[in-house]
Amino acid sequence: MTTRRVYAVLSLLIAGAAGCNAPEEKFGRTWYLDGAGNWGFGVGEVTYGLRKAGYKGQVSAFHWSLTMSPLADQVLKPLAGLGAARLAGCIDDYLRRYPNNEVNLIGLSAGAGVVLRAAEHVTPPHKVNNIILLAASVGCQYDVKPVLKNMRGKIYVYYSSNDAMLAGPVRLLGAFGGKAGDDPAGLCGLYASGAGGQVVNIPWRPRFSQYGWYGSHTSVVSEPFVQHILSRHVVAERDRITYVASAETPGVSAEDSRAGASGQRMAQAPDHPQVNPSNRGRPMTAPGRGIPQARSPKPKQPAQPRPTVYAPPIDDELSALLQSPVARPGKPATCLTLSRLDPRFPTRSRLADGLRVRLIGVPGATSARFEVQPARQTEPTVARMTVDTGQRYDGENGHAWAITLLRVDPPSQTAWLQIRPVEDAQKKTAKTSKQQSPTT
């Protein structure tokens, strides 16, 4: 971190703690809350990124942690509620002085949970404009209805399935508003009931890498990403600084230029004829005269990758089944999740004793097609199953399984299966007769 950034971090923290009134606050106010422990991730980047995008209001880093320990803040969630109450008081105080100004909130990781709780406790008629959640450590089904009542704008959720921090420790400890084992919103998006169009989920895309967000936990607050992408939710259109893509800004698309600064790509016509390197030293012939020019073959279009689509959250009952062990003869039934578009789940799976299942597709709202190989030495068969119906497959050594389709999600091409070991009929008959035989 450079000296300039260290100075910015210290200045913002001192200003936030002292509650001093900066001259910029008459143009608006944006509070930024970093993750558990308040170690300062993104404080300078968010400030300078918004400034470069043309934001005229005051940017404040709010210190909400009482422990300075990421582990303690993630486990002792009531302490975060105290920080949220203090932030709500700051928002009320500002809007009493500037009732017509906009207040925006940006939360990283655990700071996202504090932001949502603070918005819940804002005193009416005060309202928050937009909320931006980055790598949010909140449950994917967090109830945002109390938050939306105190908002004029939307909640923008930037998430990435490549976030190892959320997929590991945070999921194990439990996110804000969720239980241990639940997916955090920063991993798969926020899917709350009753939110309507006020919650906008934005997944990580490869093009975001050119701005410094590589899908990891804290790179989402890189200064270029804040400047070109996140600023669109904070900076008013009339205040945005125009950036034109050029040779100095490689890879900037027209969409990103409009998002960061409402600029557009400028293309210049060539001022000299284009020469094929293989024809250097040969006389050039104008089109329609002399020897006809050979047409260059059209370049092959690269195959378009499948779009990433995430399956919606599942209910508690199905979630409990998913966490049970892999099905084996004599063990309880389990669930298996297969998907063709959701990168969190595999397309195929091999279970005990040679049982293999591959998802071919989900053609409808109540059916799916599978390729099932019940044993290593048998040929796979293609079967179409309907929800709540199943089929029996005989495997090796007298083992058999009943495979039942529980649920499907056509947009993400995801299917949930129940695999239950079935006892061999002859063994079951012998066991029953043995139990019924009289003892002497």
Buried (B, 14 or more C-beta within 10 A) or exposed (E): EEEEBEEBBBBBBEBBEEEEEBEBBBBBBBBBBBBBBBEBBBBBBBBBBBBBBBBEBBBBBBBBBBBEBBEBBBEEBEBBBEBBBBBBBBBBEBBEEBEEBBBBBBBBBBBBBBBBBBBBBBEEEBBBBBBBBBBBBBBBBBBBEEBBEBBEBBBBBBBBBBBEBBBEEBBEBBBBBBEEEBBBBBBBBBBBEEBEEBBBBBBBEEBBBBBBBBBBBBBBBBBBBBBBBBBBBBBEEEBBBEBEBEEEBEEBEEEBBBBBBBBBBEEEEEEEEEEEEEEEEEEEEEEEEEEEEEEEEEEEEEEEEEEBBBBEBBEEEBBEBBEEEEBBBEEEBBBBBBBBBBEBBBBEBBBBBBBBBBBBBBEEEBBBBBBBBBBEEBEEEEBBBEBEEBBEBEBBEEBBBBBBBBBBBBEBBBBBBBBBBBEBEEEEEEEEEEEEEEEE
